[in-house]
């Protein structure tokens, strides 16, 4: 964090439905102007958390503080926040301009001022001015996303919440909108709180990421921290392709992998570590010509390879375990499927995590 004052603070926030705890004792500070993304699998509690922040659900216990003021019981329409839904929730029978101006009309703003503000937002979001009178149903998926965002910004909210707004869009457009959304965040200086199940989205756009599991916020950090220093096996696997080896401390500063019957040199272990997992990212594994070329080496056989644009990913079987090795295309392995190979990594290329 940069040291800016928090705009939103969550203190022991909990939501219970009957006997089920959907959100469990969440504590978090979000800075003014931050792009904060909450990620997690289905059922992790991220949507319930968002609904409490927007006033669509009320907390069972704990506090939500907006600039130091408790807003737990403040209804959604009284909060200085706005939501961009997955469905976008645009008015299909209205024009682009009418959709954008909706909140301004509700506030009693005069028509000329409403139109001037709508056109300003359309320019900011790269919507052609002649779209002002266009029916929103005639817009493309990406254009409708921009209209929904313009409508939210017209409300002049302190915080914009996003509920998986890009999940139903095709891959190419989604990648374009991810970058545009990050640009818009920078241009507006607003606080964005974004919910997604896609870690890829979160990595591209966010200042910080919070990972949720079973109602708890299990790790918070920058995209680089979440990727490079996961604190648990769950976080390491949620972030993307990863090689995970079950290990126990061997008492000599390393770890023992019973699956392979060998010990590995390992990075510094978390306090009290006795058993857990050694994590090696695919790009940190390498093919080696001999055992002296890496601190840790295993012998396997190339099973398959996948072209991923500028990268190539290889599957290497070591017994029943499949390792993933990823290289830039210009560093491609020159062998073939079924070749016997040595794969290796150094202790500093790996991470020890708990369960």
N, C-alpha and C positions, 0 to 999 in steps of 0.2 A: 504494500500500500504506500501511497505517496505522502501521507501525513495530513491530507485534507480532512476537514471535519466530516463525520458520517452524516448522511442524510437519513438513513434508515438503520435502525438497530432492532435486532430480535433478541429477546431475553427469555431463555427456557421455554420457547414456544412449542406448544403441544396441542394436537387435535386428536380426539378419541371419538370413534363411531361405535357405540355399544361396547363390545369387548375388544374391538380392533383399534390399535394405536396407529394412525396414518402418518402423523408427524410427531417425533419423539425428542423433546428437549433440545430444540435447535437454538444455537447462539451464533449471531453473525452481525458484523458491522459492514455496511455498504457505503462507500464514499460518494460525495456529491460529484456528479459527472462521470461516474464509473460505468463501464459496460461489464455487468456481472451476469454470468450464465450458470444456471443450475442444471446439471445433467444427472441422469440416472435411468435405469431400466423401467419398464412399465411396472407400476405398483410400488415404486420406491418412495412416493409421497411428494414428488416435486409439484404436481398439479394442485394437490391439496394445499401445499405451502403457498403457492401463488394465489390461490383463491382466498386465503386468509389475508395476504398482503393487500389484495385489492378490495377487501370488504365483502366478498361474495360468500365467505364462510367466516364464522367467528371462532376464535381460539377457545379451547377447553381450559387452558391455563397458559401462563406466560404473558409477555408483553410485546407489542409492536410500537416502536417509538419513531415518529417522524420529526426530525429536527428537535429531538428531546421531548416531544409531546406524545403522550400515550393516545393511540388512535384505535385501540381494540374494538371499541363499540361504535365507531363512526361508520355509518353505512357507505356503500360504494359511491353513491352519487354526491356525497359530501367530502370525499377525499380528493386531494389535488393530484390524482393519478389517472392514467388511462390505459386501457388494455387493447392490444391488437391480437385478435383471436385467430386460431388456426383456420376457421371457416371465413375469416375476414368480416362477416356480418355486415356487408354493405347493403344498402337499400337498392334492390334490383330495378325498381320502377323509377329511380331518380337518376339524374345526370351526375357526371363526375363532380361538377361544381356544387351541386346540391348535397352530395354526400359529404364533401369536404366542409361545407358551411354548416352542417347540421348543428354542431354544438354552439356555434356562434348565433345561429337563429334562436336556439333555445334560450340563450343569454339575452336576447332582445337587441342584438347588434343590428344596426341599420343595413339595408341591402347593399349599398355602395361600399361600405367598409368591409362587409362580408366578402364581396367579390374581390376586392383588392387584396385581402388576406389570402383568399383561395388561390388567386393567380400567383402571389408571391411563393406560396408553398409548392404550387405546381412547377414553377421555375426551379425551385430548390431541389425538387425530386425528379427533375428532368421529364416532366409530362408536358407535351405540346400545349400551348395556350388554347388552340382550337378544340382541345378535348373538354374544355369547360362545359360545353353544352352537349357532350356526347353521352349517350346512355352507358352506364357502367357495365352493362352486360355485353356491350360491343368491344370492351377492352380485353387485351390478352391477360393471361395469368399474372405476368410480371407487372403489367400496368395496374391491375386491380390491387396488387400488393402495395404499390406506391400510393394509390388513392387511399387505401386503408391507413397507411402511415401518415399521409397528409391530414386526413380527418382527425387522427389522434393528436398530431402536433398543433392543429388549430385550436384544440382545447387548452393549450398552454399548460400542460401538466408539469409537475415537478419531477415525476417519475413515469416512464413508459414501461409497461409490462408486455411481454410477448409470449404467447402460448403456442409454441411450435408453429410459427406462421409459414415456414418454408417446407413443411413435411410433405405436402401434397403436390409439390412442384417437381418437374423433371430435373435431372441432374445438372445439365448445362446451365439452365436458368437459375437453379438454386445457387450454383457457384458464383454467378454474376451478382445475384441479389445479396449474398453474404458480404461481398466486397462493398457493394453500394450501401448496405446497412451500416457497415463499419465507417464508411465515409460520412454518412448522414449523422451518425453519432458524434463524430469529430466536429462536424460543421455546426451542429445545434448545441453541443455542450450539455445535453440533457443526460439524466441518469437512466440507463437502460437496464432492465432486469429481464433476462431471457430464459425461457424454459425449452429444453430440447432433450431428446434421447440420443442425439447425434453428437458424439464427441468431436467429430470432424468440424461441424459447424462451430462448436464452442472454441476449438483451437484457433480457428481463423479469425473470429470476431472479438474475443473477450479480453478484457484487462485481467480479470480473475475468473476462476471456475470453482464452483462448489459441487462435489460429487455426493449424491444421495444414495443410500441403500437402506431398505427396510425402515424408512421414516427418519433416519439419522443422517446428519451431514458428516460424512466420514473423512473428508479431506477438502481443504480450501487452499488454493494457491494460484499462481500465474500459470498460463498454459505450459511454460517451460518446466516449472516445478512439478506440475501434475504428471507431465510426461517423463521427466528425467528422474524424479524422486518420489515415486508412488510409495505410500506408507503401508499398503496392504496388497495382498494378491488380487483382491477384487478390483481395486483401483488400477493396478498394473494391467489387468486383462481387459478392463472396460475401455482403456485408452486406445486399444488397437491390437494388432498382431504382436505377439510376445512369446518368448520362450521361457517356460517356467519349469524349474526342477525342484522337487521336494528334497529338502536337506535337513541335516541336524548339525549342531556345532560339534566339532571334533576335538575341542580342547587345545588345539595348537594354533588357533587364530584363523583356521579355515573351516570348511564344512564338508560333511560326508554325504554322498548321494547313494543311498542303498540300491536304487534302481540300476545303477551302472557299476556298483561295487568299487567306486573310486572316491577320492577326496579332491576338492577343488580349493585353490586359493580364492579368497573372497574379500570383498570390501569390508570396512568396519561394520560390525553388526549393531542393530538397535539394542538399547539397554535391556538386559535380561534375556537376550535371545538364546533359545535352546533348540528350537525347531521352527521351520517355516519354509520359505521358498527362495531360491536364487533366480532372479529375473535377468534375462539378457535380451535386449531389443534386437530385432532381426538385422538392423544395419550395423550392430556392434559385433556380430559373428562374422568370421572370415574363413575362407579356405586357406589352409597352410600346407606347405610342402613337407614339413617335418615337425616333430614335437617340440623342438627348441624355439619355434617361431611364435609361440603363444604360451602364456602361463597355464592355461587350461586347454586340453585337447581331447577330442573324442573322435573315434573312427566310425564312419557311417557309409551310407550308399545314397547317391542321388536318386530320388524317387520321381520328382516332377519339377517343372519350371513354368513360370507364368510371366508373360510380358505385361508390364504395367506402365506403358508409356516410356518415361525416361528411366524407369527402374526395372529390374528383373528380380523376381522372387523365386527362390529355390526351396524345395522340400528335401530334407536329408533325413533318412531313417537311421536311427541308432537303436538297434533292437526294435522294440515296439514303440519307441518314442519318436515323434516327428519334430524335427527342428526346422525353423524357417530362417533362411539366410537371404538378405536383401542387398543388392548391389546396384549402383548406377549402371546404366547400359554400357558406358565406356569401360567399366570395370568387370564386365561379364565373365563368368567362369567359362573356361574354354572346353570343358569336358562334355560328357553326354549322360543321359539317363542310365542308371544302373552302375555308373562308375563308382568304385570305392574311393572315398575321399577322407581327408582329415579336416575337421572344423575346429576352430579355436577362438578364444577370447582371453583377455587379461582381466585380472580382478577389478581393475578400475572401470571396466566396461560393463560391470554387472551391479545389481542392487539386491540386498537382502531385505525381505519383507516378511511380516507375520501373516497369519491367515485373516 
